[in-house]
Amino acid sequence: MGLNGTFVEFLGLVAVCVSFVGACLGTSYTVARLRAALAVRRSLAGHQRDLLQMKDELAEVAEALGLRFGEDGYEGLRGARSVSLRLESGDGERKLVVLVSGLADSFWVSPVPHDAVTEVPTGDRDFDRLFQVQGDARQALAALNHRARALSRGLVEGLHFRTCLGTLTAEVPFDQADSGRMVAALEGVLALAEAMGTPEAIDERLLRSVVEDPVPAARAACLKVLMTSPQTDPVARRDAAVMATDAADARTRLAGALLAPGDRWAVLASIAGDPGVDPGLRSRALEALPDGLTRESLTPGRRRELARCVLQDVDVELRLVGARWVARGGAALDDAAERALVALLAIVDDADRLAVFDALARAGTIAAVEPLLPHTRRGLEGARCRQSARDAVDAIQARAAGEAGALTLTGDEQAGELSLARAAGAVSIVHGRS
């Protein structure tokens, strides 16, 4: 009969005794105790019937999963993980509930509520739009490698699952007539738990994702947490930086260069100067390059080549980023780069022309003055643009002082006119009022 059956019979005997005492004493207290004992007996009997029914109905599924029947349902081990399986009813539906333990216990994964923003984005848009990830980013990203994310997406249709406190819980609609489908779904849950790994070797799993994950943004997310988490082992952090800067794709190399310590300017320059790379990534790399020409790994000649490459690109936004970099002292200009910079004046608005004027003020030559002249005149530009254009011409003149053909600006009395400078052959440009 088993322990539960013996206990139920014992309670029945207690109930009879209590009934006899109650009849003798006639107290309401004794009657209440009798009713409680009978309720417990009915509950235990019902639980026993449910267990026996579950044992019969889940026998085929449990056998396929290698689980054995115990006091609270089917249980067993899959590798180092404990697995339990039970049958639940509610809202007119019956469902299998499987619990798999052994995951890291400081992150949570659940289906995304409407308009929710995930706390720990994985970088995989297809996954992030379906699931919300919270908690420890190291544990979460180590567990949610490419295989785990793919299995999660495959399970999400018709299967509710979540992870919490180191346990993966999944619910599968129960259909006794289709045990094969239920077994397949539960095998998928167990495969997901296996792919998520254990709380050990977090750094190693993150490093593997930096190298092997096919989603560039996911690689970058793993790299960032490796490089910035105080829990990362120093050796793993160094290995991550080396792996990233040697990666084949530009996004991972950029992430490595932005996060790695030391001289990474050559990596940034190679990304910024590669026409095959996305312009947005090239812009980020260029913006991260230092001002001035003092870095040994990035010579003035290499900087001039980079400026020419960027300023001649078809992407206007990238060219404007290049103009701002030149204005910060990023590079000198050769003739081709200067012509490309001047050409921007015809295709951008006043706000962006300011960046071009600043770049020419920093690195322009006498050849840039003539195309600048129309922008110094009243009525053609806003006051700020006119002044910025004049400042550019003044700066060019200051660099070219004493050279034949240098240009200077004169006062407002002769606005709109050209005048002869004192230096032989020099031409001056007359200021007009704003």
C-alpha positions as CSV (number, residue, x, y, z in Angstrom):
1,M,0.0,0.0,0.0
2,G,2.9,2.3,0.7
3,L,3.6,5.0,3.2
4,N,0.9,7.4,2.0
5,G,-1.8,4.6,2.1
6,T,-0.8,3.6,5.6
7,F,-0.9,7.2,6.8
8,V,-4.4,7.7,5.3
9,E,-5.7,4.5,7.1
10,F,-4.1,5.8,10.3
11,L,-5.9,9.1,10.0
12,G,-9.2,7.2,9.3
13,L,-8.7,5.4,12.6
14,V,-8.0,8.7,14.4
15,A,-11.2,10.1,12.9
16,V,-13.3,7.2,14.2
17,C,-11.8,7.7,17.7
18,V,-12.4,11.4,17.6
19,S,-16.0,10.8,16.4
20,F,-16.5,8.5,19.4
21,V,-15.1,11.0,21.9
22,G,-17.1,13.8,20.2
23,A,-20.3,11.8,20.7
24,C,-19.4,11.3,24.3
25,L,-18.4,14.9,25.0
26,G,-20.6,16.7,22.4
27,T,-18.2,19.6,22.1
28,S,-17.9,21.8,19.0
29,Y,-14.1,21.7,19.3
30,T,-14.0,17.9,18.8
31,V,-16.4,18.1,15.8
32,A,-14.1,20.7,14.2
33,R,-11.1,18.5,14.7
34,L,-13.0,15.6,13.1
35,R,-13.9,17.6,10.1
36,A,-10.2,18.7,9.7
37,A,-9.0,15.1,9.9
38,L,-11.5,14.0,7.3
39,A,-10.4,16.9,5.0
40,V,-6.8,15.8,5.3
41,R,-7.7,12.3,4.5
42,R,-9.6,13.3,1.4
43,S,-6.7,15.5,0.3
44,L,-4.1,12.8,0.7
45,A,-6.3,10.3,-1.0
46,G,-6.8,12.7,-3.9
47,H,-3.0,13.4,-4.1
48,Q,-2.3,9.7,-4.2
49,R,-4.8,9.2,-6.9
50,D,-3.3,12.1,-8.9
51,L,0.2,10.6,-8.5
52,L,-1.0,7.2,-9.6
53,Q,-2.8,8.7,-12.6
54,M,0.3,10.8,-13.5
55,K,2.5,7.6,-13.2
56,D,0.3,5.9,-15.8
57,E,-0.1,8.9,-18.1
58,L,3.5,10.0,-18.1
59,A,5.1,6.5,-18.1
60,E,6.0,6.6,-21.8
61,V,7.3,10.2,-21.7
62,A,9.3,9.6,-18.5
63,E,10.8,6.3,-19.9
64,A,12.0,8.1,-23.0
65,L,13.7,10.7,-20.8
66,G,15.2,8.2,-18.5
67,L,13.2,9.3,-15.4
68,R,11.9,7.2,-12.6
69,F,8.8,7.5,-10.5
70,G,9.3,8.8,-6.9
71,E,7.1,10.2,-4.1
72,D,6.4,13.5,-5.9
73,G,6.5,12.5,-9.5
74,Y,9.1,11.5,-12.0
75,E,12.7,12.4,-11.2
76,G,16.2,11.6,-12.5
77,L,19.6,12.9,-13.5
78,R,20.8,14.1,-16.9
79,G,24.5,14.5,-16.6
80,A,25.2,16.6,-13.6
81,R,21.6,18.1,-13.6
82,S,18.6,16.9,-11.7
83,V,15.4,16.7,-13.7
84,S,11.8,16.5,-12.3
85,L,8.6,16.0,-14.3
86,R,5.1,16.5,-13.1
87,L,1.5,16.9,-14.4
88,E,-0.5,20.0,-13.4
89,S,-4.0,21.2,-14.2
90,G,-5.4,24.7,-14.2
91,D,-7.8,26.9,-16.2
92,G,-9.3,23.8,-17.9
93,E,-5.9,22.7,-19.3
94,R,-3.4,20.1,-18.4
95,K,0.3,20.7,-18.8
96,L,3.7,18.9,-18.2
97,V,6.0,20.9,-16.1
98,V,9.7,20.1,-16.2
99,L,12.4,21.6,-13.9
100,V,16.1,21.3,-14.7
101,S,18.6,22.5,-12.1
102,G,22.3,23.3,-12.3
103,L,22.4,26.6,-14.1
104,A,24.1,29.7,-12.9
105,D,21.8,31.3,-10.3
106,S,22.3,35.1,-10.7
107,F,20.5,35.8,-14.0
108,W,16.9,35.4,-15.2
109,V,15.4,34.8,-18.6
110,S,11.7,35.1,-19.4
111,P,9.5,35.9,-22.4
112,V,9.4,39.6,-23.1
113,P,6.4,41.5,-21.9
114,H,4.9,44.0,-24.2
115,D,7.2,47.0,-24.8
116,A,9.7,45.7,-22.1
117,V,13.4,46.6,-22.5
118,T,15.8,43.8,-21.6
119,E,18.3,44.7,-18.9
120,V,21.1,42.6,-20.4
121,P,21.0,42.7,-24.2
122,T,22.8,39.8,-25.9
123,G,23.4,41.7,-29.2
124,D,21.2,39.1,-31.0
125,R,18.2,41.1,-32.1
126,D,16.1,38.0,-33.0
127,F,16.6,36.8,-29.4
128,D,16.3,40.1,-27.6
129,R,12.9,40.9,-29.1
130,L,11.6,37.6,-27.7
131,F,13.2,37.4,-24.3
132,Q,14.0,39.6,-21.3
133,V,17.3,39.0,-19.6
134,Q,18.1,40.3,-16.2
135,G,20.7,40.0,-13.5
136,D,24.4,39.3,-13.8
137,A,25.6,40.1,-17.3
138,R,28.7,37.7,-17.1
139,Q,26.6,34.7,-16.2
140,A,23.8,35.6,-18.6
141,L,26.0,36.1,-21.7
142,A,28.1,33.1,-20.9
143,A,24.9,31.0,-20.7
144,L,23.2,32.6,-23.7
145,N,25.7,31.5,-26.4
146,H,24.7,31.1,-30.0
147,R,23.4,27.5,-29.5
148,A,21.4,28.4,-26.4
149,R,19.8,31.4,-28.1
150,A,18.9,29.3,-31.2
151,L,17.4,26.6,-29.0
152,S,15.4,29.2,-27.1
153,R,14.0,30.7,-30.2
154,G,13.0,27.2,-31.4
155,L,11.2,26.5,-28.2
156,V,9.3,29.8,-27.7
157,E,6.4,28.8,-30.0
158,G,3.9,26.9,-27.9
159,L,6.2,26.4,-25.0
160,H,6.5,28.7,-22.0
161,F,9.9,28.6,-20.2
162,R,12.0,30.7,-17.9
163,T,15.1,30.5,-15.8
164,C,15.3,31.6,-12.2
165,L,17.7,30.9,-9.3
166,G,19.6,28.3,-11.3
167,T,16.6,26.3,-12.5
168,L,15.1,26.1,-15.9
169,T,11.3,25.6,-15.8
170,A,9.3,24.8,-18.9
171,E,5.6,24.0,-19.4
172,V,4.4,21.8,-22.3
173,P,0.8,21.3,-23.2
174,F,-0.2,17.7,-22.3
175,D,-1.5,15.5,-25.0
176,Q,-1.5,11.8,-24.1
177,A,-2.3,10.9,-27.7
178,D,0.9,12.5,-28.9
179,S,3.6,11.5,-26.5
180,G,6.2,11.8,-29.3
181,R,5.6,15.5,-29.6
182,M,5.9,15.9,-25.8
183,V,9.1,14.0,-25.7
184,A,10.6,16.1,-28.5
185,A,9.6,19.3,-26.7
186,L,11.1,18.1,-23.4
187,E,14.3,16.9,-25.1
188,G,14.6,20.4,-26.5
189,V,14.3,21.9,-23.0
190,L,17.0,19.5,-21.7
191,A,19.2,20.4,-24.7
192,L,18.7,24.1,-23.8
193,A,19.8,23.5,-20.2
194,E,22.9,21.7,-21.4
195,A,23.8,24.5,-23.9
196,M,23.4,27.1,-21.1
197,G,26.2,25.3,-19.1
198,T,27.0,25.5,-15.4
199,P,28.2,28.3,-13.1
200,E,31.8,27.3,-13.7
201,A,34.2,28.5,-16.4
202,I,32.4,31.7,-17.1
203,D,35.4,33.5,-18.6
204,E,36.3,30.6,-20.9
205,R,32.8,30.4,-22.3
206,L,32.7,34.1,-22.9
207,L,36.1,33.9,-24.7
208,R,34.7,31.1,-26.9
209,S,31.7,33.3,-27.8
210,V,34.0,36.2,-28.7
211,V,35.7,33.9,-31.2
212,E,32.9,31.6,-32.4
213,D,29.5,33.4,-32.1
214,P,28.3,34.2,-35.7
215,V,26.5,37.4,-34.6
216,P,28.9,40.3,-34.5
217,A,27.0,42.3,-32.0
218,A,26.8,39.3,-29.7
219,R,30.6,38.9,-29.9
220,A,31.0,42.5,-29.0
221,A,28.6,42.1,-26.0
222,C,30.7,39.2,-24.7
223,L,33.9,41.1,-25.3
224,K,32.6,44.2,-23.4
225,V,31.6,42.3,-20.3
226,L,35.0,40.5,-20.3
227,M,36.9,43.7,-20.6
228,T,34.9,45.7,-18.1
229,S,33.8,43.3,-15.4
230,P,35.9,43.4,-12.2
231,Q,35.3,39.6,-11.9
232,T,37.1,38.8,-15.1
233,D,40.5,37.1,-14.6
234,P,43.3,39.4,-15.8
235,V,44.6,36.7,-18.1
236,A,41.2,36.2,-19.7
237,R,40.9,40.0,-20.2
238,R,44.3,40.1,-22.0
239,D,43.3,37.2,-24.2
240,A,40.0,38.8,-25.0
241,A,41.7,42.0,-26.2
242,V,44.1,40.0,-28.4
243,M,41.4,37.9,-29.9
244,A,39.2,40.9,-30.6
245,T,41.8,43.0,-32.4
246,D,42.7,40.0,-34.5
247,A,39.1,39.1,-35.4
248,A,38.0,39.0,-39.0
249,D,35.0,41.3,-38.7
250,A,35.3,45.0,-38.2
251,R,32.7,45.2,-35.4
252,T,34.6,42.9,-33.1
253,R,37.9,44.5,-33.9
254,L,36.4,47.9,-33.2
255,A,35.0,46.8,-29.9
256,G,38.4,45.3,-29.0
257,A,40.3,48.5,-29.9
258,L,37.8,50.7,-28.0
259,L,38.1,48.6,-24.8
260,A,41.7,47.4,-24.9
261,P,44.4,49.3,-23.1
262,G,47.6,50.4,-24.8
263,D,48.4,51.5,-28.4
264,R,45.4,50.4,-30.5
265,W,45.5,53.4,-32.9
266,A,46.6,51.3,-35.9
267,V,43.6,49.0,-35.5
268,L,41.2,52.0,-35.4
269,A,42.9,53.6,-38.4
270,S,42.6,50.3,-40.4
271,I,38.9,50.2,-39.7
272,A,38.3,53.9,-40.5
273,G,40.2,53.6,-43.7
274,D,38.5,50.4,-45.0
275,P,35.9,51.2,-47.7
276,G,34.4,47.8,-47.3
277,V,33.4,48.4,-43.6
278,D,30.0,49.9,-42.7
279,P,30.3,53.8,-42.6
280,G,28.9,53.9,-39.1
281,L,31.7,51.7,-37.8
282,R,34.3,53.7,-39.7
283,S,32.9,56.9,-38.1
284,R,33.2,55.4,-34.6
285,A,36.7,54.3,-35.2
286,L,37.7,57.7,-36.6
287,E,36.1,59.6,-33.7
288,A,38.1,57.4,-31.3
289,L,41.5,58.3,-32.9
290,P,43.5,60.8,-30.8
291,D,44.2,64.4,-31.8
292,G,47.6,65.5,-32.9
293,L,50.3,63.6,-34.8
294,T,52.4,62.2,-32.0
295,R,51.5,58.5,-32.0
296,E,54.4,56.4,-33.3
297,S,52.1,53.7,-34.6
298,L,50.2,56.2,-36.7
299,T,52.6,58.4,-38.6
300,P,51.7,61.7,-40.2
301,G,51.9,60.1,-43.6
302,R,49.5,57.4,-42.6
303,R,47.2,60.0,-41.2
304,R,47.2,62.0,-44.5
305,E,46.3,58.8,-46.4
306,L,43.5,58.1,-43.9
307,A,42.1,61.7,-44.3
308,R,42.2,61.4,-48.1
309,C,40.4,58.0,-48.0
310,V,37.7,59.2,-45.6
311,L,37.1,62.6,-47.2
312,Q,36.7,61.1,-50.7
313,D,34.2,58.5,-49.5
314,V,30.7,58.5,-51.0
315,D,29.1,58.6,-47.5
316,V,28.5,62.3,-46.6
317,E,28.2,61.7,-42.8
318,L,31.5,59.8,-42.8
319,R,33.2,62.7,-44.7
320,L,31.9,65.2,-42.1
321,V,33.3,63.0,-39.3
322,G,36.6,63.2,-41.2
323,A,36.3,66.9,-41.4
324,R,35.9,67.2,-37.6
325,W,38.8,64.9,-37.1
326,V,41.0,67.1,-39.3
327,A,39.7,70.1,-37.4
328,R,40.9,68.5,-34.1
329,G,44.4,68.2,-35.6
330,G,44.0,64.6,-36.7
331,A,45.8,65.0,-40.0
332,A,47.4,67.3,-42.5
333,L,45.7,67.5,-46.0
334,D,47.2,66.6,-49.3
335,D,45.8,68.2,-52.5
336,A,43.2,65.5,-53.1
337,A,41.9,65.5,-49.5
338,E,41.7,69.3,-49.6
339,R,39.7,69.3,-52.8
340,A,37.3,66.7,-51.4
341,L,36.9,68.8,-48.2
342,V,36.1,71.9,-50.2
343,A,33.6,70.0,-52.3
344,L,31.6,69.3,-49.2
345,L,30.7,73.0,-49.0
346,A,28.3,72.5,-51.9
347,I,26.3,69.6,-50.5
348,V,25.9,70.2,-46.8
349,D,23.8,72.8,-44.8
350,D,25.1,75.7,-42.8
351,A,25.5,73.7,-39.6
352,D,27.7,71.1,-41.3
353,R,29.7,73.7,-43.2
354,L,31.0,74.9,-39.9
355,A,32.9,71.6,-39.6
356,V,34.4,72.1,-43.0
357,F,35.4,75.7,-42.3
358,D,37.1,74.5,-39.0
359,A,39.0,71.8,-40.9
360,L,40.2,74.2,-43.5
361,A,41.2,76.7,-40.8
362,R,43.3,73.9,-39.2
363,A,44.9,72.4,-42.3
364,G,43.8,74.2,-45.4
365,T,46.2,75.8,-48.0
366,I,46.1,78.9,-50.2
367,A,44.3,76.8,-52.8
368,A,41.2,76.6,-50.5
369,V,40.8,80.4,-50.2
370,E,39.1,81.1,-53.5
371,P,36.3,78.6,-52.9
372,L,36.0,80.0,-49.4
373,L,35.4,83.6,-50.7
374,P,31.7,83.3,-51.5
375,H,31.0,82.1,-48.0
376,T,32.6,85.2,-46.5
377,R,30.1,87.6,-48.2
378,R,27.0,89.2,-46.9
379,G,23.7,87.6,-47.8
380,L,25.0,84.2,-49.0
381,E,25.4,82.6,-45.5
382,G,24.2,83.0,-41.9
383,A,26.3,85.4,-39.8
384,R,28.0,82.5,-38.0
385,C,29.0,80.8,-41.2
386,R,30.3,84.0,-42.7
387,Q,32.5,84.6,-39.7
388,S,33.7,81.0,-39.6
389,A,34.7,81.2,-43.3
390,R,36.6,84.5,-42.7
391,D,38.3,82.9,-39.7
392,A,39.4,80.0,-42.0
393,V,40.9,82.4,-44.5
394,D,42.6,84.3,-41.7
395,A,44.1,81.1,-40.4
396,I,45.3,80.0,-43.8
397,Q,46.9,83.5,-44.3
398,A,48.7,83.2,-41.0
399,R,50.3,79.9,-42.1
400,A,51.2,81.3,-45.5
401,A,52.5,84.6,-44.2
402,G,55.5,85.8,-46.2
403,E,54.8,83.4,-49.1
404,A,54.1,84.8,-52.6
405,G,50.4,84.7,-53.3
406,A,49.3,84.8,-49.7
407,L,45.9,86.3,-48.9
408,T,44.8,88.7,-46.2
409,L,41.5,90.1,-45.0
410,T,41.1,93.9,-44.6
411,G,38.6,96.1,-42.8
412,D,34.9,96.9,-43.4
413,E,35.5,100.2,-45.1
414,Q,36.2,98.5,-48.4
415,A,33.7,95.7,-48.0
416,G,33.4,93.4,-51.0
417,E,36.6,94.5,-52.6
418,L,40.0,92.9,-53.2
419,S,43.1,94.9,-52.2
420,L,46.8,94.5,-52.7
421,A,48.7,93.2,-49.7
422,R,52.0,94.6,-48.7
423,A,53.8,91.3,-49.5
424,A,54.8,91.2,-53.1
425,G,52.1,89.6,-55.1
426,A,49.8,89.0,-52.1
427,V,46.1,89.5,-52.4
428,S,43.8,90.7,-49.6
429,I,40.1,89.9,-49.1
430,V,38.0,92.7,-47.7
431,H,35.6,92.0,-44.8
432,G,32.0,92.9,-45.2
433,R,29.5,93.6,-42.4
434,S,27.2,90.8,-41.2
